[in-house]
């Protein structure tokens, strides 16, 4: 089941909102491609943090 801004994995709870939104987006895309939940969550968080470091002032915290 895809995640949303209101319903997301506990592992994403402490991410800043914009980074969490990106992590959810990435994780949902991975789920659609057939990845399992755990892998999608881990990759989604890692890639969202990379995105934040490149895109957001101050990067991911």
N, C-alpha and C positions, 0 to 999 in steps of 0.2 A: 504494500500500500504506500503510495507516495506521501511524502511529508509536506508540511505547509509552514508558514511563518508562525502559526499558533500551535502546531503539533509537529514537533521535531524530536530527534533522539536526545536523550539525556546528555550524551557526550558533547552536544552542541550548545548546551545550556549557558556556558560561561563565555561563549564567543560574543563579540560585539554584534549588534543587530545586523549591520550591513554584511559583515563577514558570515554570520549565520545564514542570512538569506542566500548568499552565494554558495555556501556549503550545502544547503538544502537543494538548490538548483542542480549542483554538480552530482550530488548523491542520487537525486531522482533520475537524472540522465543515466547514471550507471545502473540503477535498478531497471530502467527501461531496456537496457542492453543485456540484462540477464545476470548482473552481479548479485551476490548475496548481500544481505543487509549490512553485516559487519564490515565487509570490504568496501561497500559504497560509503559508509559513514567515515571510515578511516581516510579513504582517498578524498572524499568530499571536504573534510576538514583541512587536510594537508594542502589541497589545491586552492581552497578558499583563502588560507593564510598566505600562500604564495601570491595570489591575486591581490590581496590587501597590501602586501609589501610593495607591490608595483603600482597600485592604483590609488591608495588612500594616503593622505598626509599622515605621517606618523606610523604607518604600517599597521599590522595586526598586533594586538596586545593581548 
